[in-house]
Amino acid sequence: MTWLVFGLILFLGVHSISIIAPAGRDRMAAAFGNGWRALYSIASIAGFVLLIWGYGLVRQQPVILYQPAPWMRHLTSLLMLPVFPLLLAAYLPGRIKAKLKHPMLVAVKLWAVAHLLANGTLADVVLFGSLLAWAVLDRISFKTRTQRPIPSAPVSRWNDLIAVVLGLVAYVVFAMVLHARWIGVPVVP
């Protein structure tokens, strides 16, 4: 559990600098320039790798907190349906992004809730619960802090269609093939 928690602290800590200290983040970015991006990226990737590795280790000896009903897997699949399109909509500005403001945070919240419904181990609650709490706090802070532009494609009336179609294709590929290969748990038995 130590590596999972350490990875979460590192990954979410780096991603929380704008929530906790936006002015400090801006000063560091101005002082270090591209070095700030490199440091941010390295810390994010290291945290991500540690949390994945830690999660894999903890799953080897699971501590069951609750046993989800079998039908929850179907609800999880349904809740996951918009996740990939929302992730893409964050970088393909259109009506989805305009309406939701930050579709990636909506995607993270849906992903986390869906996985909390289908998984009941301590590792799952720590991982998905932490990411859900972070996404909620980030969305709250998003309303009050100055927004920096996110690199994205130019605004186009086709972006929503592209995000939905490519997102649904990604969902099918991930559900049918990649989830079992990468996570070790088949979505479709």
Phi and psi in degrees as GROMACS dihedral restraints (atoms count N, CA, C in turn):
[ dihedral_restraints ]
;  ai    aj    ak    al  type     phi  dphi    fc
    3     4     5     6     1   -59.8    20    10
    4     5     6     7     1   -44.9    20    10
    6     7     8     9     1   -68.5    20    10
    7     8     9    10     1   -36.2    20    10
    9    10    11    12     1   -63.0    20    10
   10    11    12    13     1   -48.0    20    10
   12    13    14    15     1   -65.3    20    10
   13    14    15    16     1   -43.4    20    10
   15    16    17    18     1   -61.8    20    10
   16    17    18    19     1   -42.9    20    10
   18    19    20    21     1   -62.3    20    10
   19    20    21    22     1   -42.3    20    10
   21    22    23    24     1   -63.7    20    10
   22    23    24    25     1   -42.6    20    10
   24    25    26    27     1   -61.4    20    10
   25    26    27    28     1   -45.5    20    10
   27    28    29    30     1   -66.6    20    10
   28    29    30    31     1   -50.2    20    10
   30    31    32    33     1   -64.4    20    10
   31    32    33    34     1   -51.6    20    10
   33    34    35    36     1   -73.6    20    10
   34    35    36    37     1   -29.2    20    10
   36    37    38    39     1   -62.5    20    10
   37    38    39    40     1   -47.2    20    10
   39    40    41    42     1   -61.7    20    10
   40    41    42    43     1   -42.5    20    10
   42    43    44    45     1   -75.9    20    10
   43    44    45    46     1    -5.4    20    10
   45    46    47    48     1  -103.5    20    10
   46    47    48    49     1    -2.1    20    10
   48    49    50    51     1   -58.0    20    10
   49    50    51    52     1   -41.2    20    10
   51    52    53    54     1   -68.4    20    10
   52    53    54    55     1   -25.2    20    10
   54    55    56    57     1   -76.5    20    10
   55    56    57    58     1   -46.6    20    10
   57    58    59    60     1   -83.4    20    10
   58    59    60    61     1   -43.9    20    10
   60    61    62    63     1  -140.4    20    10
   61    62    63    64     1    71.4    20    10
   63    64    65    66     1   -62.0    20    10
   64    65    66    67     1   -38.1    20    10
   66    67    68    69     1   -67.3    20    10
   67    68    69    70     1   -41.2    20    10
   69    70    71    72     1   -63.2    20    10
   70    71    72    73     1   -39.4    20    10
   72    73    74    75     1   -62.4    20    10
   73    74    75    76     1   -43.6    20    10
   75    76    77    78     1   -64.8    20    10
   76    77    78    79     1   -38.9    20    10
   78    79    80    81     1   -64.6    20    10
   79    80    81    82     1   -43.4    20    10
   81    82    83    84     1   -64.8    20    10
   82    83    84    85     1   -42.4    20    10
   84    85    86    87     1   -63.1    20    10
   85    86    87    88     1   -39.4    20    10
   87    88    89    90     1   -69.3    20    10
   88    89    90    91     1   -39.8    20    10
   90    91    92    93     1   -70.5    20    10
   91    92    93    94     1   -39.6    20    10
   93    94    95    96     1   -98.0    20    10
   94    95    96    97     1   -13.9    20    10
   96    97    98    99     1    57.6    20    10
   97    98    99   100     1  -128.1    20    10
   99   100   101   102     1   -67.5    20    10
  100   101   102   103     1   -21.3    20    10
  102   103   104   105     1   -62.1    20    10
  103   104   105   106     1   -33.7    20    10
  105   106   107   108     1   -63.7    20    10
  106   107   108   109     1   -44.5    20    10
  108   109   110   111     1   -62.5    20    10
  109   110   111   112     1   -41.2    20    10
  111   112   113   114     1   -64.5    20    10
  112   113   114   115     1   -47.0    20    10
  114   115   116   117     1   -61.6    20    10
  115   116   117   118     1   -45.5    20    10
  117   118   119   120     1   -59.0    20    10
  118   119   120   121     1   -45.8    20    10
  120   121   122   123     1   -65.9    20    10
  121   122   123   124     1   -44.2    20    10
  123   124   125   126     1   -63.3    20    10
  124   125   126   127     1   -44.9    20    10
  126   127   128   129     1   -65.1    20    10
  127   128   129   130     1   -40.2    20    10
  129   130   131   132     1   -63.8    20    10
  130   131   132   133     1   -46.9    20    10
  132   133   134   135     1   -65.0    20    10
  133   134   135   136     1   -42.0    20    10
  135   136   137   138     1   -61.9    20    10
  136   137   138   139     1   -44.6    20    10
  138   139   140   141     1   -62.6    20    10
  139   140   141   142     1   -42.0    20    10
  141   142   143   144     1   -63.2    20    10
  142   143   144   145     1   -46.0    20    10
  144   145   146   147     1   -61.8    20    10
  145   146   147   148     1   -43.7    20    10
  147   148   149   150     1   -64.2    20    10
  148   149   150   151     1   -41.4    20    10
  150   151   152   153     1   -69.6    20    10
  151   152   153   154     1   -35.0    20    10
  153   154   155   156     1   -66.9    20    10
  154   155   156   157     1   -46.2    20    10
  156   157   158   159     1   -63.3    20    10
  157   158   159   160     1   -46.7    20    10
  159   160   161   162     1   -61.0    20    10
  160   161   162   163     1   -40.9    20    10
  162   163   164   165     1   -62.3    20    10
  163   164   165   166     1   -42.6    20    10
  165   166   167   168     1   -62.0    20    10
  166   167   168   169     1   -40.4    20    10
  168   169   170   171     1   -65.4    20    10
  169   170   171   172     1   -44.8    20    10
  171   172   173   174     1   -66.7    20    10
  172   173   174   175     1   -33.0    20    10
  174   175   176   177     1   -66.1    20    10
  175   176   177   178     1   -18.2    20    10
  177   178   179   180     1   -70.1    20    10
  178   179   180   181     1   -27.0    20    10
  180   181   182   183     1  -133.0    20    10
  181   182   183   184     1    74.4    20    10
  183   184   185   186     1   -68.4    20    10
  184   185   186   187     1   143.4    20    10
  186   187   188   189     1  -107.2    20    10
  187   188   189   190     1   112.8    20    10
  189   190   191   192     1   -82.5    20    10
  190   191   192   193     1   122.7    20    10
  192   193   194   195     1   -96.7    20    10
  193   194   195   196     1   -37.2    20    10
  195   196   197   198     1  -154.6    20    10
  196   197   198   199     1   156.8    20    10
  198   199   200   201     1  -110.7    20    10
  199   200   201   202     1   106.3    20    10
  201   202   203   204     1   -65.5    20    10
  202   203   204   205     1   147.9    20    10
  204   205   206   207     1   -65.2    20    10
  205   206   207   208     1   146.7    20    10
  207   208   209   210     1   -56.5    20    10
  208   209   210   211     1   -33.8    20    10
  210   211   212   213     1   -68.8    20    10
  211   212   213   214     1   -14.3    20    10
  213   214   215   216     1   -63.5    20    10
  214   215   216   217     1   -27.7    20    10
  216   217   218   219     1   -61.6    20    10
  217   218   219   220     1   -36.6    20    10
  219   220   221   222     1   -69.7    20    10
  220   221   222   223     1   -40.2    20    10
  222   223   224   225     1   -64.4    20    10
  223   224   225   226     1   -39.4    20    10
  225   226   227   228     1   -60.7    20    10
  226   227   228   229     1   -46.0    20    10
  228   229   230   231     1   -60.0    20    10
  229   230   231   232     1   -39.5    20    10
  231   232   233   234     1   -67.4    20    10
  232   233   234   235     1   -43.9    20    10
  234   235   236   237     1   -66.6    20    10
  235   236   237   238     1   -27.7    20    10
  237   238   239   240     1   -77.1    20    10
  238   239   240   241     1   -18.6    20    10
  240   241   242   243     1   -52.0    20    10
  241   242   243   244     1   -45.6    20    10
  243   244   245   246     1   -83.5    20    10
  244   245   246   247     1    -5.7    20    10
  246   247   248   249     1   -61.5    20    10
  247   248   249   250     1   -51.8    20    10
  249   250   251   252     1   -65.5    20    10
  250   251   252   253     1   -44.1    20    10
  252   253   254   255     1   -58.6    20    10
  253   254   255   256     1   -38.1    20    10
  255   256   257   258     1   -67.2    20    10
  256   257   258   259     1   -39.1    20    10
  258   259   260   261     1   -59.9    20    10
  259   260   261   262     1   -43.8    20    10
  261   262   263   264     1   -69.9    20    10
  262   263   264   265     1   -35.3    20    10
  264   265   266   267     1   -63.1    20    10
  265   266   267   268     1   -23.2    20    10
  267   268   269   270     1   -64.9    20    10
  268   269   270   271     1   -28.0    20    10
  270   271   272   273     1  -109.7    20    10
  271   272   273   274     1    -2.2    20    10
  273   274   275   276     1  -122.4    20    10
  274   275   276   277     1    82.4    20    10
  276   277   278   279     1   -61.3    20    10
  277   278   279   280     1   129.0    20    10
  279   280   281   282     1  -160.9    20    10
  280   281   282   283     1  -152.8    20    10
  282   283   284   285     1   -69.2    20    10
  283   284   285   286     1   -33.4    20    10
  285   286   287   288     1   -61.0    20    10
  286   287   288   289     1   -50.2    20    10
  288   289   290   291     1   -64.9    20    10
  289   290   291   292     1   -40.0    20    10
  291   292   293   294     1   -63.0    20    10
  292   293   294   295     1   -39.5    20    10
  294   295   296   297     1   -74.1    20    10
  295   296   297   298     1   -44.2    20    10
  297   298   299   300     1   -89.9    20    10
  298   299   300   301     1   -13.4    20    10
  300   301   302   303     1    69.3    20    10
  301   302   303   304     1   -52.2    20    10
  303   304   305   306     1  -138.6    20    10
  304   305   306   307     1    79.1    20    10
  306   307   308   309     1   -61.3    20    10
  307   308   309   310     1   -24.2    20    10
  309   310   311   312     1   -65.1    20    10
  310   311   312   313     1   -38.7    20    10
  312   313   314   315     1   -66.8    20    10
  313   314   315   316     1   -36.7    20    10
  315   316   317   318     1   -63.0    20    10
  316   317   318   319     1   -41.8    20    10
  318   319   320   321     1   -62.1    20    10
  319   320   321   322     1   -44.5    20    10
  321   322   323   324     1   -62.6    20    10
  322   323   324   325     1   -42.6    20    10
  324   325   326   327     1   -64.1    20    10
  325   326   327   328     1   -44.9    20    10
  327   328   329   330     1   -62.2    20    10
  328   329   330   331     1   -44.6    20    10
  330   331   332   333     1   -59.5    20    10
  331   332   333   334     1   -45.9    20    10
  333   334   335   336     1   -67.1    20    10
  334   335   336   337     1   -46.4    20    10
  336   337   338   339     1   -61.4    20    10
  337   338   339   340     1   -45.1    20    10
  339   340   341   342     1   -57.9    20    10
  340   341   342   343     1   -42.6    20    10
  342   343   344   345     1   -76.1    20    10
  343   344   345   346     1   -27.9    20    10
  345   346   347   348     1   -68.5    20    10
  346   347   348   349     1   -31.6    20    10
  348   349   350   351     1   -70.2    20    10
  349   350   351   352     1   -32.5    20    10
  351   352   353   354     1   -97.6    20    10
  352   353   354   355     1   -12.4    20    10
  354   355   356   357     1  -129.7    20    10
  355   356   357   358     1   135.5    20    10
  357   358   359   360     1  -124.3    20    10
  358   359   360   361     1    22.4    20    10
  360   361   362   363     1   -89.4    20    10
  361   362   363   364     1   164.0    20    10
  363   364   365   366     1   -59.2    20    10
  364   365   366   367     1   -42.2    20    10
  366   367   368   369     1   -61.0    20    10
  367   368   369   370     1   -41.0    20    10
  369   370   371   372     1   -64.9    20    10
  370   371   372   373     1   -44.2    20    10
  372   373   374   375     1   -65.1    20    10
  373   374   375   376     1   -40.8    20    10
  375   376   377   378     1   -65.2    20    10
  376   377   378   379     1   -50.0    20    10
  378   379   380   381     1   -65.9    20    10
  379   380   381   382     1   -59.9    20    10
  381   382   383   384     1   -72.4    20    10
  382   383   384   385     1   -34.2    20    10
  384   385   386   387     1   -65.6    20    10
  385   386   387   388     1   -39.8    20    10
  387   388   389   390     1   -64.8    20    10
  388   389   390   391     1   -44.4    20    10
  390   391   392   393     1   -68.0    20    10
  391   392   393   394     1   -35.5    20    10
  393   394   395   396     1   -65.4    20    10
  394   395   396   397     1   -46.7    20    10
  396   397   398   399     1   -61.1    20    10
  397   398   399   400     1   -43.2    20    10
  399   400   401   402     1   -61.7    20    10
  400   401   402   403     1   -44.8    20    10
  402   403   404   405     1   -63.4    20    10
  403   404   405   406     1   -38.8    20    10
  405   406   407   408     1   -64.7    20    10
  406   407   408   409     1   -46.8    20    10
  408   409   410   411     1   -64.1    20    10
  409   410   411   412     1   -39.4    20    10
  411   412   413   414     1   -64.7    20    10
  412   413   414   415     1   -40.7    20    10
  414   415   416   417     1   -65.9    20    10
  415   416   417   418     1   -39.0    20    10
  417   418   419   420     1   -63.1    20    10
  418   419   420   421     1   -45.8    20    10
  420   421   422   423     1   -69.4    20    10
  421   422   423   424     1   -27.6    20    10
  423   424   425   426     1   -59.4    20    10
  424   425   426   427     1   -30.1    20    10
  426   427   428   429     1   -72.8    20    10
  427   428   429   430     1   -24.0    20    10
  429   430   431   432     1  -110.7    20    10
  430   431   432   433     1   -17.9    20    10
  432   433   434   435     1   -97.9    20    10
  433   434   435   436     1   157.8    20    10
  435   436   437   438     1   -69.5    20    10
  436   437   438   439     1   131.5    20    10
  438   439   440   441     1   -88.4    20    10
  439   440   441   442     1   133.5    20    10
  441   442   443   444     1   -92.3    20    10
  442   443   444   445     1   145.4    20    10
  444   445   446   447     1   -65.8    20    10
  445   446   447   448     1   139.5    20    10
  447   448   449   450     1   -96.9    20    10
  448   449   450   451     1   126.8    20    10
  450   451   452   453     1   -56.4    20    10
  451   452   453   454     1   126.3    20    10
  453   454   455   456     1  -153.1    20    10
  454   455   456   457     1   174.0    20    10
  456   457   458   459     1   -69.2    20    10
  457   458   459   460     1   161.6    20    10
  459   460   461   462     1   -64.0    20    10
  460   461   462   463     1   151.5    20    10
  462   463   464   465     1   -61.4    20    10
  463   464   465   466     1   133.1    20    10
  465   466   467   468     1  -150.5    20    10
  466   467   468   469     1   148.5    20    10
  468   469   470   471     1   -69.8    20    10
  469   470   471   472     1   -14.8    20    10
  471   472   473   474     1   -88.9    20    10
  472   473   474   475     1   -12.1    20    10
  474   475   476   477     1   -60.2    20    10
  475   476   477   478     1   -39.7    20    10
  477   478   479   480     1   -62.6    20    10
  478   479   480   481     1   -43.6    20    10
  480   481   482   483     1   -63.6    20    10
  481   482   483   484     1   -43.2    20    10
  483   484   485   486     1   -61.9    20    10
  484   485   486   487     1   -45.7    20    10
  486   487   488   489     1   -61.7    20    10
  487   488   489   490     1   -43.1    20    10
  489   490   491   492     1   -69.1    20    10
  490   491   492   493     1   -47.9    20    10
  492   493   494   495     1   -65.2    20    10
  493   494   495   496     1   -51.5    20    10
  495   496   497   498     1   -64.8    20    10
  496   497   498   499     1   -36.6    20    10
  498   499   500   501     1   -64.1    20    10
  499   500   501   502     1   -41.1    20    10
  501   502   503   504     1   -69.4    20    10
  502   503   504   505     1   -36.4    20    10
  504   505   506   507     1   -63.1    20    10
  505   506   507   508     1   -45.1    20    10
  507   508   509   510     1   -61.3    20    10
  508   509   510   511     1   -40.4    20    10
  510   511   512   513     1   -59.3    20    10
  511   512   513   514     1   -48.1    20    10
  513   514   515   516     1   -63.6    20    10
  514   515   516   517     1   -45.9    20    10
  516   517   518   519     1   -62.5    20    10
  517   518   519   520     1   -43.6    20    10
  519   520   521   522     1   -66.4    20    10
  520   521   522   523     1   -45.3    20    10
  522   523   524   525     1   -66.6    20    10
  523   524   525   526     1   -39.0    20    10
  525   526   527   528     1   -83.3    20    10
  526   527   528   529     1   -29.6    20    10
  528   529   530   531     1  -128.3    20    10
  529   530   531   532     1   -58.3    20    10
  531   532   533   534     1   -71.0    20    10
  532   533   534   535     1   -33.9    20    10
  534   535   536   537     1   -61.2    20    10
  535   536   537   538     1   -43.5    20    10
  537   538   539   540     1   -66.2    20    10
  538   539   540   541     1   -41.7    20    10
  540   541   542   543     1   -70.2    20    10
  541   542   543   544     1   -46.2    20    10
  543   544   545   546     1   -86.2    20    10
  544   545   546   547     1   -36.9    20    10
  546   547   548   549     1   -99.8    20    10
  547   548   549   550     1   -24.7    20    10
  549   550   551   552     1    88.7    20    10
  550   551   552   553     1     8.0    20    10
  552   553   554   555     1  -126.9    20    10
  553   554   555   556     1   117.4    20    10
  555   556   557   558     1   -72.4    20    10
  556   557   558   559     1   136.8    20    10
  558   559   560   561     1   -78.5    20    10
  559   560   561   562     1   -42.4    20    10
  561   562   563   564     1  -108.1    20    10
  562   563   564   565     1   114.7    20    10
